[in-house]
Amino acid sequence: MDLRQLRYFKVLAAHQHFGRAATVLHIAQPALSRQIQLLEGELGVQLVERHSRGASLTPEGALLLDRAVFLLRYCDQIKVDIVDLQGTPRGPVALGLPPALASVLVVPLTRALRSRYPEIRLRVSESFSPALCDSLEQGVLDVAVLSGPSAATSFVHTEPLLSENICAIGLSGDPRLRSGSIDVQDLQGIPLILAGLQNSGVRLTLERATARENVVLEEAMEVESAVVAAQLVAEGLGWTIHFASAVNREVGAGVLRAVPISGLVLERFLAHAVQRPPSTATVTLISLIHEIVASMIQCGEWPMAKTACASRQVEDTAANM
């Protein structure tokens, strides 16, 4: 097995047709068939099923494709990293973000990259923490921001990024949101439009808090997107439970109000897979994310949030009192 065969196999898997794959690879179709046969012979399994419409992967072929994509990306990155020793960071970086966080971070991050590191090519994927963690382990993502309680496994390295207050979000004129904060008990009897996944992130933190306080929530609706939840709240259909940063524009426009719920804080972690060292471009991106998050919090562009360093300082002060 060599890298050339794996590259041929990856292109064949993408096109599922020997003729089209051979055209893309600029080789003769019999030569491509021969390389795939050699690969199958070496592994002792059938990787593709040949039929009149082309070729489809067997279960063994699907597993090889998963491993081959990871290995080929890693090999390509080695070349980039060697060149980086003599120049600026460059190459592709795949970043995974929870949807609500992407709406806050992607624009300032993209501006900073284009200004300071134009040769880094960023690809952003949006999903929730369990799926992001799986993508890190599979090598699909280089770095991701996970929401606590952390979904990370022993195969994923995490470092604290920031913490955010979880807020009750409703119409700006709602008299129940006039105080500086509310308690979990105050949520009882209020129609809630809950965003995100159960047993993950905000939902998991909220579920644990209500279970401790014996509070039964009135779940009017469940949606995946905090944007959709905010739209429904703006129509007066209930409250949602999320971060102030996710509705910063609506709060600034005077449509919504976000009030922290006492004791409910969610941690955010930067994560990358431990089975391969991060590329120079990935390390640069991680450092830049820390810098941008700290700057946005300091300037008030990321409300009701603290950097990981600030959170640790508060904890240390409280412990010494």
Summary of the structure (lengths in Angstrom):
residues: 321
radius of gyration: 24.0
end to end distance: 62.7
largest distance: 76.3
contacts: 1032
relative contact order: 0.14
helix: 50%
strand: 25%
